[in-house]
Amino acid sequence: MSSPRDDLPVAVTWGRMQTFLAVVDRGSVRAAAEALHVTPPAVSAAVTAMERELGVRLFVKAGRGITPTEAGRSFADSCRTLLGMLEEARDGVREAERSHLRLGAVESASEVVLPGLMAAFVRTYPMVELSLSVLPRDDLFARAGHHELDVVLAGRAPRGSQLVSRASRPNELVLVASPTLGKDPLKATWLLRGPGSGTRGSTATLLTQLDARPRTLTLGTHGAVVAAAREGLGVTLVHAEAVRRDLDAGRLVVLPLRGTPLDRPWHLTTPRSLTRAARLFVDLVTDPAAVGAEAFHLRTRPSG
């Protein structure tokens, strides 16, 4: 199979790369056109022009939609990195206080940890444009690796990711259930997050260490597993901070189990080169005078 030529043609523009990625992400020309608010023929023309200029096929039919070829997947990775770095370059020529900060967070952190930090940042730097992506852990680190996110709030990045943990804050994973459950945890149903979740991965590792194979039920989101646990449907491993109110109100209780609680600090992770807006954010949220007890602690070493 041929691969894209090294001398990337001028016709492969910012706009065409965005169009191409919209088709990759949505799996059809029509869906990409709807997302971009253009006509399907315009999307098809852009993709066809890119294939002609690159000298490769970028897509093949897959059912009712299309899927990227091997060359298309490789080119998509390159496009994501290029567009992310172009966004960084654009912000680099602006004043830091008038730039754009692209935050990413796992669901539980976005609900519990991030709101107060974002509020403090907006009060301090009201001219910085903020955007937030709430995604599974693996997706967040992939986007940060492509320079599509400036700061990620999640657990530790995978080894070899070339991302940097700038700051961390203590956090534990605890096993919780309704106080009415009344079962041996390993005989209860274990409520799981969706694939790509760091908490799901920690659950799998814990059960392997315990040589246990309890019944499981995948509910997807943090909110769904916690709600199911409150209703007595089973037990779930969850960030202690995320269920503090439920624990204090007695709606959930922490269950003792060998191997728990698990030490899983929150990390503020970035690409190796910090944007100016990202530096403002990291500096602010590591300052106890600015955010009080919510402050993170600075660290300076690669996450992997």
N, C-alpha and C positions, 0 to 999 in steps of 0.2 A: 504494500500500500504506500502511495506517495505521501509526502508530508508537506506542510506549508513552506513556501520558499523563504529563504533567510532574508531577502531584501523585501520587507513588508511594503506593499504598494501604497501610494498616496490614497487610493480609492478606499482603503480600509480606514475609515474615519471613526472619530469618537461616536458619532450618531449611529453608524452602521454596526459598530461593536456592541452598542447598547441594544440595538434591534436584534442582533444575532443572539445575545445572551437572553433576551426576553423569550425567544423561540426555544432556546435550550431549557430554560427554567419552566416554561409552561407547556411544552410538548406539542404545540401546534401553532401554525401561522395565525389562525383566527384568534386564538387566545392571546397571543402576543400582540396582535393588532388592537384588540380591545384594551389591553393594559396600557398600550402606548398612545391610544386615542388616534390611531391612523387606520387606513384601509388595509385589508389583507393583501391586495395586489402590491401596495407599497412595501409591505414587509417581504413578500416573495421576491420582489425586484431587488431589494437590498441584499437578501441572502444569495440570490443568483449572481449578482454582481461580485460579491465577495468570493464565491466559489470560482468564478471565472478568473478573477485577479490572482487568487491563491493557487489555482490549478489543482484543487482537490474537491472531493465531495464532502460537505460538512454534515449532511443529514441523510438518513434513509427512512423509508416508511416503516411504521410500527403500529399495527392495528389501524385505528382511525386517526392516529397522529403521526408524528415523526420523532426520531431519536437521533442524537449526534453519532457520527461515525467515530472511530478511534482518533482520526485527525481532528474531528470536530470537538471531541472532549479535550484534547490537548490544546487546541486553539482557544477553547472557552477558558481554561485555566490561565492562559497568557492574557486574554482579554480582561479577565477580572483583576489581575495584578496591574496591568497597564492603566485601567480606568481608576483603580484605587490609588495608584501613585500619581496620576494626573490630578485627582481630587486633592491629594496632599499637596502637590505643587501649587495648585490654585490657591489653597489656603495659606501656603507659605509666603505668598507675596502680599497678603492682607495683614492688617494689624491683628494681633492675637485676639483682641477683644471683639473683633468683628468677623471672626472666622466661623467655621462649622465643626462641631464636635459630634462624631459618630460613635455612640455608645452601643454596646451589646451586653445582654445579661440573660442568664437562665431564668426561668419563670419564677422560681421561689425567691431569688435575689431581687428580681424586678419588683416583686410585691412587698418585700420586707426591708431589704437593705438599701436599695437604690433611691426610693422616693425622697428621703430626707437629705441625701447627698445631692441629688439633682436640685432640690429646692434651694439649698445653700448656694449651689453654683449659680443658679439663675439669679438669685438676689445679688450675688457679688459681680457677675458678668452678664448683665441683662442683654447685651448686644450679641453674644455668641449664639448662633443657631444650633439647637440641639435636635438630634434624631436618635431614636432608641429602637433597636431590633431585639425582640424577645424570641429566642430560638434554643433548641437543644445544644448542649455543650459542644458536641463535635462540630456542628454547623457554625457556631460562633468562632471557634478557633480556626476553622477553614477560612472563614471570611477575613479574620484578622491576618492570617497568613497571606491572603491576596491583597492586603492593604485596603479592604473594604470597610473595616472598622478601626477606630482609633484606640478604644479602650474596651476591654471585655471584663465583666464581673461574673466570675464563675469559680469553679474549683481550679485545680492545677492543670496547666496545659500539658498535652502529651509530650513524652520524651522525643527529642529530635525535631520539635516544631519550629525552632529558631525564634520563638516568641519570648518575651521577657516579663517576668513577674516583678512589677514595680513596687507593690505594697500588698500586705495581707492583713487579715483580721481573724481572730480565733472563731471557730465554729465547730459544732459537733453534729453528727448524725445519730439520732436516737430511734429506737423502735417504739412505736406508739400504737394504741388501740383504744376503743371505747372501754370505759371502766366496767361495762356490762358483759364484755366478751367472755371472760372467765375460762380461757383455754390455754393450754401449753402453746407458746408462740409457734413452735415447730409443727404443731398439729392444726394450726389455723391457716386460713387462706392468706397468702401474701399479696398485697396490692402493689402493683408495679407501675412505674412511669413508662413512657413510650421509648422506643429504640433511640439511641443517641444520648440518652440522659445519663449524666454522671452518677446520679443517685441509683439508677437502675443497675449500672455497672458495679457500684459498691455493694448493692444487694446481692448480685450474682456471686461476687467474690466472697462475701460473708457466708452465703449458703454453701459454697464449695468448701470453705474452710471448716464448716460445721458438718460436712458430709450429709447435708440435709436436702430433701427434695419435696418440700411441701407443695400443696396445690397453690397455683398462682392465678391472678386475674389482672390483666393489663387494662388500665383505665386511661393511660395517656398523660394527662396533665397533673401538675401538683395539686391544683384545687380539687380535681376529681378524686384522687387517692385519699386526700385528707377528709373530704366529705364522706367518702365510703367508710373510712375508718371510724369517723364519728357515729355513723349509723350501725356500727357493729358488724360490718361485712368482712372484716379481717384486720390484719396488722400491716403496718407499713414503716419503712425506714425513711426518715425525713429530717431535714435540717431543724435543729432545736429552735432556732430563732423564728422559723416560719410558723411554728405552732405554739409559740409562747402563750398567746391569749387563750387558746383552747386548753392548754395545760393548767394555766392559772384558774380558769373557770371550771375545771373538772370535767370538761367534755371529752378530753383525752387523758390518758395516763402513760407514763413511760414504763415499758416492760423490761425487766432484767433479762439479759441473754448474754451468754459468753461471747466475747468479742465486741460487745458494744458498751458504751458509746464509741463511735469512730471519730477520730480527729480528722476533720476535713475543713481546713481554713478556707475562707473566701480569699480570692486573689484578684488584684487588678492587673490585668495582663495587656501588653501592647506589642506591636511590632518593635523591632530593635531601634528604629528611628522614631522619636516622639514628635508628633505635630505640636505646634505651639499651643493650640487649644487643649490638647491632651495633657501637656505639661501643666497648664493652669489647673486642670481638673485634679491631676494627681497631687499637685502641691496643696490644693485646697483641702482635699479629703484626707490628707495625712497631717493636717494641722488641728490639734485638739481645740485650739482657741476658736477655730472657725466652725467645727462640727461637733465638738464635745466628745462624749463617750462613743460616738459612732465612728471616730477616726480610725483609719487604717495605719499600719506601721510600715515604714519604708523598708524596702529590700532592693538589692541591686545584683541580681544574678539571673541567668537564663532559666526559664521555667522547665526546660527539658534537660 
